[in-house]
Amino acid sequence: MPISKKDIKGIKDVFTRSLEPFSKAIQSDLVKIDKRLIGVEGRLTGVEDRLTGVEDRLTGVEADVKWMRENTSELFEKLDRILALFEKHEQELIIMSAQLRRLEDRVSKLETDLKGNK
């Protein structure tokens, strides 16, 4: 027995009625997914903007670090010179202190001799 056009239309109507709620549910879910993806995309754009800002700041930090590396040796040379001058100054003070003590001893001896000769 062959299938008539009426039978085909009936089968088609049954499938359409059966699949329509499923189709609407899928469409609703796809709309929800689309909205969530739009939200995620917006947040990712915000993160991308923040990362760009971080990259810009890091570029500045890298430039500062490079400058510090290039100038560190000069800074240490100057510190070495300052320390050497400080040590030299300290040695000079020690020598001058010893000389001052010897002079005070000589003056004291001369004063004692002058008192004794009177």
C-alpha positions in Angstrom: 0.0 0.0 0.0 1.5 3.2 -1.1 1.8 6.3 1.1 -0.5 9.1 0.0 0.1 12.8 0.0 -2.4 13.1 2.8 -0.4 10.6 4.9 2.8 12.5 4.2 1.1 15.7 5.3 -0.1 14.0 8.4 3.3 12.6 9.3 4.8 16.0 8.6 2.3 17.7 10.9 3.1 15.2 13.6 6.8 15.7 13.3 6.3 19.5 13.2 4.1 19.5 16.3 6.5 17.1 18.1 9.7 19.0 17.2 8.3 22.6 17.6 8.6 22.6 21.5 12.1 21.1 21.2 13.0 23.7 18.5 11.7 26.6 20.7 13.6 25.3 23.7 16.8 25.1 21.6 16.2 28.6 20.3 15.7 29.9 23.9 18.9 28.2 25.0 20.8 29.7 22.1 19.5 33.1 23.0 20.7 32.7 26.6 24.0 31.4 25.4 24.3 34.3 23.0 23.6 36.8 25.8 26.2 35.1 28.1 28.8 35.1 25.3 28.1 38.9 24.7 28.7 39.4 28.5 31.9 37.3 28.4 33.1 39.2 25.3 32.5 42.5 27.1 34.5 41.3 30.1 37.3 40.1 27.9 37.4 43.4 26.2 37.8 45.0 29.6 40.6 42.6 30.5 42.3 43.3 27.2 42.2 47.0 27.9 43.6 46.4 31.4 46.4 44.2 30.0 47.3 46.9 27.5 47.6 49.3 30.4 49.8 46.8 32.2 52.0 46.3 29.1 52.4 50.0 28.8 53.5 50.3 32.5 55.8 47.4 32.1 57.4 49.1 29.1 58.2 52.0 31.4 59.5 49.8 34.1 61.7 48.0 31.6 63.1 51.3 30.4 63.9 52.3 34.1 65.5 48.9 34.8 67.6 49.2 31.6 68.7 52.7 32.7 69.6 51.5 36.1 71.6 48.6 34.7 73.5 51.0 32.4 74.2 53.4 35.2 74.9 51.0 38.1 78.6 50.7 37.4 78.9 54.5 37.4 77.1 54.7 40.7 79.3 52.0 42.2 82.4 53.8 41.0 81.3 57.0 42.6 80.5 55.1 45.9 83.9 53.5 45.8 85.5 57.0 45.4 83.5 58.4 48.3 84.4 55.4 50.5 88.1 55.9 49.6 87.9 59.6 50.4 86.2 58.7 53.7 88.9 56.2 54.6 91.6 58.7 53.7 90.0 61.4 55.8 89.7 58.9 58.7 93.4 58.1 58.4 94.3 61.8 58.3 92.3 62.4 61.4 94.1 59.6 63.2 97.5 61.0 62.1 96.6 64.6 63.1 95.3 63.3 66.5 98.6 61.6 67.2 100.5 64.8 66.1 98.3 66.9 68.3 99.0 64.6 71.3 102.8 64.9 70.7 102.5 68.7 70.5 100.5 68.8 73.7 103.1 66.6 75.4 105.9 69.0 74.1 104.0 72.1 75.3 103.4 70.4 78.7 107.1 69.5 79.0 108.1 73.1 78.0 105.7 74.6 80.6 107.1 72.2 83.2 110.7 73.2 82.3 109.8 76.9 82.4 108.3 76.5 85.9 111.3 74.6 87.1 113.8 77.3 85.8 112.1 80.2 87.6 
